[in-house]
Amino acid sequence: MTTMLGTSTCATAYIKIFLTMSGLPEEQLLAGTRLTRAQLDRLEYINLADHIAIMNNLDHHSDDRAWSVHLGSQIHITSHGPLGFAAMSAPTLGEALMVMMDYHTIRTDSFHGCMRQEGEYWQFECQDLSGSEPYGRRLTESVIRILQLLIETVLGHATGEHLKICFRYDQPSHHRELEQAYGCSCYYQQRFNGFRFPKTWWPLPSPLYDENSYRQNLANCQTLLARKTRGNSPAEAVRNILSAHFEQTMINAPASNIPNLEQIAGQINISTRTLIRHLKKEQTSYKKLLEELRQHFALQLLRKTGLTVSEISFRLGYHEPANFGRAFRAWFATTPAAWRRALNTGD
């Protein structure tokens, strides 16, 4: 899998943290790039090629073999700007994690993250889009730690062994250092990179919930995301266009049908066939992206609106409520009405 090195970006705020925590001389950390500390202070983003070079330099020169996890520990949730503040002020752990999934590309777009329910667990899956296997490993390790810290903030304690961390690759020689840094076991040769946790954590209320702050920072995230959309990968462009449509369903009844593949291709000025090919390269499809967003906004509409299940089904683009019911049961092993009832009763 590849991405376009010239358009994929990473926020410079993270690179400044690298400089502080690594202990490496500036020239050593920035070797292979044209960056200087003065430029980092001036720029909002660096390109993916420079980010890969910096991560490779850390791999080659750091004495800390678990530096990627320790780096994640140093990146406090507020380091993510409006994204972090929106996640911190979200009502529940589940919504905080979905904020991170929906808007992480305003900070870095070299990976795709998604949440899905698997039986008695919720599962975070991290998909590298960089095309660089060493970079992808280290980035995944950092992202997992960042999200682990968010979960621990809501829980009020360490995740411990209730968080199962999974990697697709073989067990590395420094696996003990990684486990010590995470504070829990890691499992290798798994079918995905990411982690899973008990589904009972998903609706836990956040102690930092603030409705006004949450709404304002979500609006800021949407503005920043719109600014970046033009340079995003085709998958992110599709995701953003569909997400914008569903955001409107949170406020008003939809004025039009869900944008289809042909309409989205026209909006981003490529042919439908080319868009399909690009999505396939990113190991996704219009159908898969639509399903992910329907799943997310189904929960949002059930939780935040007084709409009936039938009304929600139409807003999500289902012509028959029964079709929405079947999809919801496949996602969450329950019905929309039962899920809303459990939410309201606290069960």
ABEGO torsion letter per residue (X at the ends): XBBBAAABBBBAAAAAAAAAAAGBBAAAAABGBABBAAAAAABABBBAAAAAAAAAAAAAABABAAAAAAAAAABBAAAAEAAAAAAAABABAAAAAAAAAAAAAAABAABBBBBBBBEABBBBBBBBAAGBAAAAAAAAAAAAAAAAAAAAAAAGBBAEAABBBBBABBBBAAAAAAAAAAGBBBBBGBABBEBBBBAAAAABBBAABBAAAAAAAAAAAAAAAAAAAAABBAAAAAAAAAAAAAAAAAABBBABBBBBAAAAAAAAGBBAAAAAAAAAAAGBBAAAAAAAAAAAAAAAAAAABABBAAAAAAAAGBABAAAAAAAAAAAAGBBAAAAAAAAAAGX
